[in-house]
Amino acid sequence: MQAKAPRKILVVEDAADIAKLVQLHLCDAGCEVEIASDGTIGLEKILARSYDLVVLDLMLPGVDGLELCRRLRAQAPDTLILMLTSKGTELDRVLGLEMGADDYLTKPFSMRELMARVKALFRRNEAHAAANGNSRATDCPGAKSSGGETVCSGDLLIEIAKRKVTVDGEVVNLTAKEFDLLHQFACHPGRVYTRTQLLDGVWGMGYEGYEHTVNSHINRLRTKIEKDPAHPRYLLTVWGVGYKFTDDNS
């Protein structure tokens, strides 16, 4: 049986002692870990090769963490991002999530907590990749199908096996979590989900992430698939409850 290749991780952190400690623990877990001491070096590395995970400090010299997160999402939408911040305010967490971070960790943190977050991110990513790889439009009640592996609604087309989304014939670039969230909705048109249900269904049972994660991803999805995000056609808000995908396929 062929051994799995080690996961490639980039740690972008300007505090050398923290970066080395994180690298040590991740290497002990069998990962291949590189360090970038500022955002400019981090960006160069991200553009030069692919990573499974980027552990990204928010406050960086050169290119800051938020801008680096945005650039990473555009360059490699499937790469996991764990954002580190020395600030504990809600705004910092929201900004990181809005830019596409998959999770966040507030300094000071323990190495045990960091490793738990990293392992949870990889577990959820693998579980959803396996689930979506086996998905078929026929498993999606109420969805229209063309070719057996697509979900259609209006001018929105989701090719499940290819993880490809088009709107009116134009390809839409989604992150892995954005696609998973859209797939969850589109396979159950008309069903109303609470934020907690979406966290469980898309991020994984027992995920203790901030519920604004859901809001952030839905807002980003709307900007990408809706002609008028302020008046969405597909991802609808059910006030006081949560969200649903339209059941009007016209």
Backbone bond lengths (Angstrom), bond angles and torsions (degrees), N, CA, C in turn:
res aa  C-N    CA-C-N  psi(-1)  N-CA   C-N-CA  omega(-1)  CA-C   N-CA-C  phi
1 M - - - 1.457 - - 1.521 109.70 -
2 Q 1.324 116.10 126.76 1.455 120.54 -177.15 1.522 111.62 -72.75
3 A 1.330 115.69 131.92 1.460 120.45 -179.33 1.524 109.69 -71.60
4 K 1.334 114.71 146.61 1.456 119.75 178.44 1.528 109.92 -71.36
5 A 1.312 116.12 140.80 1.462 120.30 177.10 1.524 109.12 -65.84
6 P 1.326 117.18 143.57 1.474 118.72 179.01 1.516 111.05 -63.30
7 R 1.322 115.74 144.58 1.460 120.16 178.11 1.521 109.85 -70.74
8 K 1.319 115.09 139.47 1.465 121.02 -178.03 1.525 108.65 -97.58
9 I 1.315 115.40 124.15 1.467 121.31 -176.08 1.522 109.47 -127.35
10 L 1.315 115.63 137.90 1.467 121.92 173.44 1.515 108.44 -113.34
11 V 1.331 116.50 127.56 1.456 122.61 176.20 1.525 107.66 -106.25
12 V 1.339 115.80 114.92 1.470 120.36 178.85 1.522 106.86 -106.58
13 E 1.308 115.59 102.00 1.467 122.04 -172.29 1.516 108.26 -153.13
14 D 1.353 117.08 126.29 1.464 120.13 -177.36 1.517 113.44 -85.30
15 A 1.325 118.68 -13.26 1.467 121.20 174.99 1.532 107.83 -84.48
16 A 1.329 116.53 106.16 1.460 121.34 -171.44 1.520 112.62 -59.10
17 D 1.348 117.85 -38.33 1.460 120.00 -177.46 1.531 111.30 -66.81
18 I 1.331 115.91 -40.52 1.468 119.42 178.00 1.525 110.42 -66.90
19 A 1.334 116.42 -44.64 1.463 120.58 -178.55 1.525 111.24 -60.10
20 K 1.331 116.99 -44.23 1.464 120.75 -179.22 1.527 111.37 -66.47
21 L 1.333 116.76 -38.56 1.460 120.44 179.57 1.529 110.77 -66.28
22 V 1.331 116.25 -43.15 1.464 120.35 177.37 1.526 110.05 -62.90
23 Q 1.331 116.29 -43.86 1.465 120.15 178.71 1.522 111.60 -60.21
24 L 1.319 117.09 -42.72 1.457 121.72 -178.98 1.523 111.39 -59.89
25 H 1.332 116.59 -47.99 1.464 120.23 -177.77 1.527 111.78 -68.64
26 L 1.320 117.65 -38.37 1.462 119.98 179.37 1.532 111.03 -69.85
27 C 1.326 116.57 -36.99 1.468 119.76 176.07 1.526 110.89 -65.43
28 D 1.333 117.08 -39.00 1.466 121.06 176.90 1.527 111.30 -61.40
29 A 1.350 116.61 -26.43 1.463 121.67 178.55 1.526 111.99 -86.21
30 G 1.346 116.98 4.96 1.458 120.64 175.66 1.514 115.27 92.43
31 C 1.333 117.45 13.02 1.457 120.97 -179.10 1.532 110.70 -93.40
32 E 1.311 115.12 156.86 1.463 121.99 173.55 1.526 107.23 -98.70
33 V 1.335 117.14 116.09 1.460 120.65 -167.57 1.527 111.62 -122.60
34 E 1.334 115.90 130.23 1.455 122.55 172.18 1.529 109.00 -113.94
35 I 1.331 115.24 157.28 1.465 121.14 179.41 1.519 109.47 -121.69
36 A 1.315 115.83 138.33 1.465 122.48 169.66 1.520 106.92 -120.99
37 S 1.339 116.89 128.59 1.460 120.89 -172.90 1.526 113.87 -87.02
38 D 1.329 117.16 -6.94 1.465 119.98 174.07 1.518 109.29 -154.46
39 G 1.324 115.95 172.62 1.452 120.55 -174.95 1.515 113.55 -67.77
40 T 1.332 117.37 -32.53 1.457 120.43 -179.94 1.518 110.90 -65.90
41 I 1.331 116.41 -45.91 1.465 120.72 177.20 1.531 109.82 -64.96
42 G 1.344 115.76 -39.57 1.455 119.65 178.81 1.515 111.72 -59.81
43 L 1.324 116.72 -43.12 1.457 121.35 179.69 1.527 110.67 -64.19
44 E 1.321 116.76 -41.23 1.471 120.48 178.23 1.527 111.08 -60.49
45 K 1.319 116.46 -42.12 1.466 120.59 -179.93 1.529 111.02 -67.58
46 I 1.325 116.55 -41.57 1.468 120.76 -179.36 1.525 110.64 -63.28
47 L 1.325 116.99 -37.66 1.454 121.19 179.69 1.524 111.90 -74.23
48 A 1.346 116.53 -22.68 1.463 120.60 -175.29 1.524 113.80 -88.57
49 R 1.340 117.81 -27.74 1.467 119.41 -178.11 1.523 109.43 -153.26
50 S 1.328 115.51 169.74 1.462 120.54 -179.31 1.518 110.28 -99.48
51 Y 1.336 115.79 149.15 1.459 122.80 179.13 1.527 109.04 -130.38
52 D 1.331 114.72 152.95 1.463 119.82 174.76 1.528 110.98 -80.50
53 L 1.331 115.56 -31.92 1.460 121.41 -177.02 1.520 109.47 -148.66
54 V 1.323 115.99 139.91 1.467 121.51 170.84 1.520 107.75 -119.37
55 V 1.335 115.84 120.75 1.463 122.11 173.24 1.516 105.60 -92.45
56 L 1.321 116.78 113.95 1.454 121.13 -163.65 1.523 111.86 -124.67
57 D 1.338 116.20 117.77 1.462 120.46 175.45 1.529 109.30 -73.20
58 L 1.329 116.00 143.15 1.463 120.35 -178.77 1.523 111.54 -73.04
59 M 1.339 116.31 -45.17 1.458 121.28 -176.62 1.518 109.43 -96.58
60 L 1.341 116.30 107.83 1.457 121.80 -176.08 1.527 110.24 -133.22
61 P 1.334 117.07 147.03 1.468 118.90 169.22 1.529 109.36 -72.82
62 G 1.315 116.16 156.18 1.460 119.54 -177.45 1.516 109.27 78.66
63 V 1.322 116.48 -126.59 1.464 121.81 175.94 1.525 108.27 -75.99
64 D 1.343 118.31 125.34 1.464 118.99 -176.97 1.531 111.12 -77.53
65 G 1.329 114.43 167.84 1.454 120.28 -173.41 1.518 114.10 -61.52
66 L 1.321 117.85 -37.84 1.467 120.61 -179.18 1.526 111.19 -66.65
67 E 1.335 116.08 -43.29 1.456 119.46 178.55 1.532 110.79 -66.81
68 L 1.327 116.10 -38.94 1.457 120.49 178.47 1.528 110.30 -64.57
69 C 1.322 116.07 -39.01 1.465 120.92 177.03 1.528 110.18 -62.00
70 R 1.309 115.93 -45.14 1.472 120.37 179.02 1.526 111.41 -61.66
71 R 1.335 116.66 -44.62 1.469 121.00 -179.64 1.522 110.81 -66.38
72 L 1.330 116.26 -38.80 1.465 120.38 179.02 1.519 111.28 -64.33
73 R 1.326 116.44 -40.98 1.461 120.32 179.17 1.531 111.16 -62.76
74 A 1.342 116.39 -36.53 1.463 120.24 178.63 1.522 111.26 -73.18
75 Q 1.341 116.98 -35.49 1.458 122.02 -176.70 1.518 111.95 -80.99
76 A 1.323 116.91 -42.92 1.470 121.40 -174.08 1.520 109.35 -142.10
77 P 1.330 117.50 80.78 1.471 120.73 -173.05 1.525 114.87 -62.74
78 D 1.349 118.03 -20.81 1.462 119.81 -177.95 1.526 113.31 -89.55
79 T 1.329 118.05 -8.32 1.458 120.56 -179.41 1.531 110.29 -70.57
80 L 1.325 115.80 131.88 1.458 120.50 177.47 1.525 109.96 -73.29
81 I 1.330 116.32 144.57 1.465 121.16 179.22 1.522 109.36 -129.53
82 L 1.331 115.82 121.64 1.461 122.49 172.09 1.522 106.68 -110.37
83 M 1.315 116.69 112.56 1.465 121.17 -175.19 1.519 110.67 -94.11
84 L 1.329 115.70 134.55 1.457 122.92 176.82 1.520 109.19 -105.15
85 T 1.304 116.85 137.56 1.460 120.01 177.33 1.514 110.44 -141.91
86 S 1.331 115.63 139.37 1.464 120.25 176.93 1.513 110.66 -86.29
87 K 1.326 116.89 -4.75 1.453 121.77 179.01 1.520 109.41 -101.54
88 G 1.324 116.25 140.83 1.455 119.86 -177.10 1.511 114.07 -104.56
89 T 1.347 117.20 13.98 1.451 118.44 -175.42 1.520 110.97 -78.81
90 E 1.325 114.49 155.09 1.458 120.75 177.72 1.527 111.05 -60.63
91 L 1.347 117.30 -37.27 1.456 121.16 -176.90 1.520 111.32 -60.34
92 D 1.334 117.50 -43.03 1.465 120.59 -179.82 1.520 111.20 -61.55
93 R 1.337 116.17 -43.07 1.463 119.51 179.93 1.522 110.34 -65.12
94 V 1.327 116.12 -43.62 1.461 120.26 -178.50 1.521 111.00 -64.07
95 L 1.342 117.44 -43.08 1.457 120.54 179.88 1.523 110.97 -61.28
96 G 1.322 116.60 -43.23 1.457 120.07 178.19 1.514 112.15 -61.43
97 L 1.332 117.08 -44.45 1.456 121.46 179.55 1.519 111.46 -67.83
98 E 1.335 116.34 -37.22 1.463 119.99 178.20 1.528 111.07 -62.91
99 M 1.329 116.18 -34.77 1.458 120.38 -179.70 1.522 112.87 -78.52
100 G 1.352 116.50 -9.32 1.457 118.82 174.53 1.512 116.17 115.09
101 A 1.345 118.37 8.27 1.464 119.24 176.37 1.530 110.30 -64.59
102 D 1.330 116.80 143.02 1.460 121.45 179.38 1.524 112.26 -83.45
103 D 1.307 116.85 -27.82 1.462 121.40 178.73 1.524 107.22 -159.74
104 Y 1.331 115.91 168.32 1.460 120.39 179.27 1.519 108.91 -138.97
105 L 1.312 114.94 157.65 1.457 121.70 178.54 1.519 106.76 -141.51
106 T 1.342 116.17 128.06 1.457 120.92 -176.33 1.529 110.92 -94.42
107 K 1.329 116.58 130.67 1.465 121.63 176.01 1.528 109.36 -74.71
108 P 1.333 117.54 145.99 1.468 126.99 -5.23 1.524 111.32 -76.41
109 F 1.332 115.84 148.82 1.457 121.14 179.30 1.522 109.10 -134.43
110 S 1.315 116.04 158.13 1.459 120.54 177.04 1.523 109.53 -90.72
111 M 1.329 116.46 152.59 1.455 120.29 177.07 1.525 110.86 -63.74
112 R 1.329 116.68 -30.51 1.457 119.61 177.47 1.521 110.65 -63.31
113 E 1.344 116.57 -42.59 1.462 119.65 178.95 1.520 111.11 -67.74
114 L 1.330 117.56 -41.56 1.456 120.81 177.71 1.521 110.83 -58.03
115 M 1.338 116.99 -47.89 1.460 120.51 -178.20 1.526 110.91 -64.74
116 A 1.325 116.67 -36.42 1.461 119.99 178.58 1.534 110.21 -64.73
117 R 1.331 116.92 -41.68 1.463 120.62 179.07 1.533 110.94 -65.03
118 V 1.330 116.43 -43.70 1.464 120.79 -179.61 1.527 110.65 -62.66
119 K 1.330 116.72 -46.56 1.460 120.09 179.63 1.525 111.37 -63.33
120 A 1.334 116.60 -38.69 1.467 120.41 179.21 1.526 110.77 -65.16
121 L 1.327 117.46 -40.40 1.461 120.65 178.22 1.522 110.82 -61.42
122 F 1.329 117.07 -45.25 1.460 120.02 -179.85 1.533 111.54 -66.93
123 R 1.334 116.65 -39.68 1.475 119.27 179.00 1.520 110.75 -62.76
124 R 1.324 117.26 -47.34 1.462 119.98 -179.23 1.521 111.09 -64.06
125 N 1.325 116.47 -39.65 1.453 119.89 -179.40 1.529 111.26 -63.64
126 E 1.334 116.33 -43.26 1.460 120.96 179.50 1.523 111.14 -66.87
127 A 1.324 116.56 -40.87 1.460 120.28 -179.12 1.515 111.30 -63.42
128 H 1.323 116.48 -42.93 1.461 119.32 -178.47 1.518 111.47 -74.20
129 A 1.341 117.35 -33.23 1.465 119.58 176.45 1.526 109.76 -63.91
130 A 1.337 116.57 -41.73 1.465 120.48 179.23 1.519 110.78 -66.68
131 A 1.325 116.45 -42.74 1.466 120.47 -178.80 1.516 111.16 -65.94
132 N 1.317 117.16 -44.29 1.459 120.24 -178.49 1.516 111.89 -72.46
133 G 1.328 116.72 -28.52 1.456 119.52 177.26 1.510 112.39 -67.15
134 N 1.337 116.47 -25.08 1.459 120.65 179.96 1.518 112.70 -99.53
135 S 1.344 116.67 2.36 1.463 120.13 -175.56 1.514 111.12 -75.18
136 R 1.342 115.85 151.13 1.445 122.90 174.72 1.516 108.10 -139.73
137 A 1.305 117.17 148.96 1.453 119.69 -179.06 1.516 111.16 -62.31
138 T 1.348 117.67 -25.72 1.451 120.20 178.77 1.512 111.55 -68.10
139 D 1.357 116.91 -15.89 1.454 120.74 176.51 1.523 111.19 -84.74
140 C 1.314 117.24 -4.71 1.452 122.38 -175.02 1.514 109.32 -103.70
141 P 1.324 118.24 98.49 1.446 119.66 -176.82 1.517 112.21 -60.95
142 G 1.331 116.44 132.11 1.455 121.56 176.32 1.512 114.36 86.51
143 A 1.333 117.60 -6.66 1.460 119.78 -178.44 1.518 110.11 -86.95
144 K 1.330 115.58 144.87 1.454 119.63 173.80 1.512 108.98 -81.81
145 S 1.320 116.49 145.18 1.453 120.73 -177.46 1.510 110.95 -126.68
146 S 1.328 115.62 140.64 1.449 120.80 170.73 1.511 106.92 -136.81
147 G 1.348 116.59 111.29 1.457 119.96 -177.88 1.502 112.71 90.96
148 G 1.336 119.28 1.55 1.457 121.61 172.77 1.508 115.42 85.15
149 E 1.343 118.84 -12.96 1.456 120.00 -176.38 1.523 110.78 -133.66
150 T 1.312 117.39 29.76 1.457 120.66 179.98 1.515 111.03 -131.14
151 V 1.313 115.45 154.24 1.458 122.69 171.87 1.525 106.76 -121.53
152 C 1.329 116.18 127.00 1.460 121.55 -177.42 1.519 110.08 -119.86
153 S 1.317 116.08 137.85 1.455 121.50 172.23 1.511 107.23 -150.90
154 G 1.350 116.57 114.23 1.453 119.28 -175.72 1.513 110.57 58.05
155 D 1.336 117.00 -127.66 1.465 120.25 178.86 1.527 112.33 -96.11
156 L 1.338 116.37 11.64 1.468 121.78 177.37 1.522 109.64 -94.71
157 L 1.322 116.74 125.79 1.469 122.76 179.35 1.523 109.41 -125.63
158 I 1.348 116.01 125.25 1.461 121.90 179.00 1.524 108.49 -115.39
159 E 1.327 117.13 113.89 1.461 122.34 176.39 1.526 107.17 -94.97
160 I 1.322 115.34 101.96 1.461 121.10 -167.86 1.521 112.15 -64.10
161 A 1.322 117.26 -51.09 1.462 120.14 -176.21 1.528 111.67 -61.74
162 K 1.330 116.77 -35.02 1.464 121.41 -179.83 1.526 112.61 -86.84
163 R 1.359 116.12 -9.29 1.463 121.26 -174.74 1.534 109.45 52.19
164 K 1.323 114.13 47.31 1.459 121.87 -176.49 1.521 109.74 -119.92
165 V 1.324 115.57 136.69 1.465 121.41 179.80 1.522 109.06 -126.98
166 T 1.336 115.75 132.90 1.450 120.26 174.60 1.527 109.37 -128.27
167 V 1.309 115.92 147.91 1.460 122.87 174.14 1.514 107.40 -125.02
168 D 1.316 115.23 117.84 1.463 121.29 -178.22 1.525 111.11 53.34
169 G 1.345 115.32 38.94 1.457 121.00 177.28 1.505 115.49 85.43
170 E 1.328 118.02 -7.96 1.462 121.85 -179.28 1.522 110.06 -97.32
171 V 1.337 116.67 129.98 1.462 121.32 -179.59 1.522 110.09 -68.60
172 V 1.327 115.93 134.89 1.461 122.76 178.46 1.525 108.17 -110.58
173 N 1.322 117.16 124.98 1.460 121.48 179.81 1.520 110.40 -86.38
174 L 1.337 115.92 114.68 1.455 121.63 179.83 1.521 110.09 -114.67
175 T 1.329 116.16 149.63 1.452 120.12 170.15 1.526 108.67 -73.05
176 A 1.339 116.33 168.10 1.460 120.28 -179.55 1.524 111.38 -58.44
177 K 1.321 117.32 -44.23 1.460 120.83 -178.65 1.523 111.35 -70.77
178 E 1.331 117.52 -36.17 1.458 119.27 176.71 1.513 111.07 -62.36
179 F 1.347 116.23 -41.74 1.467 119.25 177.99 1.525 110.39 -64.95
180 D 1.334 117.08 -45.03 1.467 120.42 -179.74 1.525 110.87 -59.13
181 L 1.322 116.46 -40.98 1.458 120.65 -179.38 1.528 110.60 -67.12
182 L 1.329 117.17 -45.25 1.461 120.71 178.59 1.525 110.94 -62.71
183 H 1.324 115.99 -41.06 1.470 120.67 178.52 1.521 111.35 -61.94
184 Q 1.326 116.20 -42.48 1.465 121.03 178.17 1.526 110.54 -58.99
185 F 1.316 116.48 -45.78 1.464 120.77 179.16 1.529 111.72 -66.07
186 A 1.341 115.77 -50.90 1.464 120.39 -171.14 1.519 113.00 -65.59
187 C 1.324 116.66 -26.49 1.462 120.35 178.91 1.527 112.29 -77.79
188 H 1.333 117.09 -9.51 1.467 120.97 -179.33 1.529 109.21 -136.93
189 P 1.341 117.62 62.87 1.471 120.62 -177.67 1.519 111.38 -59.17
190 G 1.329 115.11 135.13 1.454 121.21 178.78 1.516 114.56 87.82
191 R 1.313 117.57 -16.57 1.467 119.91 -179.89 1.527 109.74 -76.71
192 V 1.314 116.66 132.72 1.463 121.90 -179.76 1.525 109.50 -92.01
193 Y 1.347 115.84 127.69 1.461 122.05 178.44 1.524 109.82 -112.85
194 T 1.318 115.69 137.56 1.456 119.78 168.54 1.530 108.27 -80.55
195 R 1.319 116.62 166.50 1.464 119.75 178.11 1.525 110.69 -63.17
196 T 1.317 116.82 -39.05 1.465 120.20 179.51 1.519 110.96 -63.41
197 Q 1.326 117.74 -41.35 1.465 121.00 178.52 1.522 111.21 -63.61
198 L 1.339 116.65 -37.41 1.457 119.76 178.56 1.524 111.22 -70.32
199 L 1.326 117.03 -38.44 1.465 119.63 175.63 1.524 110.26 -60.03
200 D 1.330 116.66 -43.53 1.467 120.69 179.34 1.526 111.53 -67.68
201 G 1.337 116.35 -42.99 1.455 120.09 -173.68 1.513 114.54 -76.48
202 V 1.329 117.36 -32.46 1.455 120.75 -175.03 1.529 112.00 -104.82
203 W 1.323 116.67 -40.81 1.469 120.20 -178.74 1.518 111.95 -92.21
204 G 1.329 117.99 -18.36 1.459 121.22 176.17 1.511 112.57 116.39
205 M 1.345 115.28 144.40 1.466 121.01 178.99 1.522 109.98 -58.45
206 G 1.309 115.94 134.90 1.459 120.25 177.50 1.514 113.53 86.28
207 Y 1.340 117.15 0.11 1.461 118.96 178.01 1.520 109.82 -64.45
208 E 1.319 116.70 129.01 1.453 121.01 -175.75 1.532 111.85 -106.40
209 G 1.312 115.31 25.82 1.458 120.01 -179.32 1.510 112.49 -69.17
210 Y 1.298 114.85 163.02 1.450 122.78 -179.92 1.524 109.54 -67.05
211 E 1.346 117.77 133.16 1.465 120.65 -175.21 1.521 112.45 -64.43
212 H 1.323 117.88 -18.77 1.465 119.60 177.20 1.526 110.77 -65.75
213 T 1.347 117.25 -16.37 1.457 120.77 173.40 1.518 110.24 -52.30
214 V 1.335 116.96 -44.96 1.460 121.81 -179.52 1.522 110.31 -62.88
215 N 1.328 116.47 -49.69 1.466 120.34 179.56 1.528 111.03 -56.50
216 S 1.330 116.37 -44.12 1.460 120.91 -177.61 1.520 111.13 -62.13
217 H 1.335 116.53 -45.79 1.456 119.95 -178.97 1.529 111.56 -67.03
218 I 1.309 117.18 -38.82 1.465 119.87 178.72 1.525 110.20 -66.33
219 N 1.326 117.19 -41.60 1.464 119.83 177.08 1.521 111.62 -59.96
220 R 1.341 117.14 -42.00 1.463 120.47 178.72 1.517 110.98 -67.83
221 L 1.338 116.75 -40.56 1.464 120.05 177.47 1.525 110.97 -60.16
222 R 1.317 115.96 -43.98 1.466 119.34 -179.44 1.533 111.77 -61.48
223 T 1.323 117.18 -39.43 1.463 118.93 179.52 1.527 111.16 -66.30
224 K 1.332 116.96 -22.70 1.466 120.48 -176.81 1.526 113.77 -94.46
225 I 1.350 117.81 -32.33 1.467 118.79 -174.14 1.524 114.03 -112.36
226 E 1.325 117.58 -14.35 1.460 120.43 -178.13 1.530 110.41 -97.67
227 K 1.328 116.89 137.53 1.459 120.42 175.33 1.526 110.47 -68.12
228 D 1.328 116.55 -34.63 1.462 121.98 176.53 1.530 107.84 -131.64
229 P 1.341 117.83 91.26 1.470 120.64 -176.58 1.526 113.73 -56.23
230 A 1.332 117.56 -26.62 1.467 120.27 179.41 1.526 111.64 -73.30
231 H 1.315 116.48 -20.94 1.465 121.84 177.62 1.532 107.79 -132.27
232 P 1.347 116.68 73.13 1.467 121.04 -171.35 1.525 113.11 -65.91
233 R 1.322 114.25 147.84 1.460 122.04 176.73 1.521 111.27 -98.89
234 Y 1.341 116.98 -32.85 1.460 121.21 -172.68 1.527 113.11 -102.32
235 L 1.320 117.39 -55.29 1.458 121.77 -177.47 1.523 108.88 -95.74
236 L 1.307 115.31 104.44 1.454 121.31 -171.65 1.528 111.84 -104.84
237 T 1.314 116.57 142.04 1.463 122.05 175.39 1.521 109.46 -87.16
238 V 1.321 115.71 132.54 1.465 121.76 172.28 1.523 105.19 -107.23
239 W 1.308 117.10 100.92 1.457 122.06 -169.19 1.523 111.89 -58.46
240 G 1.345 113.82 132.31 1.454 120.56 179.61 1.510 114.57 81.96
241 V 1.345 117.00 -4.69 1.471 120.27 -178.17 1.525 111.28 -124.76
242 G 1.330 116.69 -62.51 1.458 119.69 -176.54 1.512 111.57 171.08
243 Y 1.339 116.53 -127.02 1.449 121.65 -174.51 1.524 110.34 -139.68
244 K 1.344 115.04 160.07 1.459 120.35 173.28 1.513 109.78 -149.23
245 F 1.339 115.63 161.77 1.451 122.14 173.74 1.519 108.39 -95.68
246 T 1.307 116.82 138.55 1.461 120.25 -176.49 1.524 111.85 -56.12
247 D 1.318 116.49 144.26 1.468 120.37 172.82 1.514 110.66 -105.54
248 D 1.331 116.68 16.63 1.464 122.28 175.16 1.522 107.60 -100.37
249 N 1.315 117.60 105.95 1.465 121.85 -176.17 1.527 113.27 -91.44
250 S 1.316 116.45 9.04 1.477 119.02 -177.42 1.524 110.93 -72.27
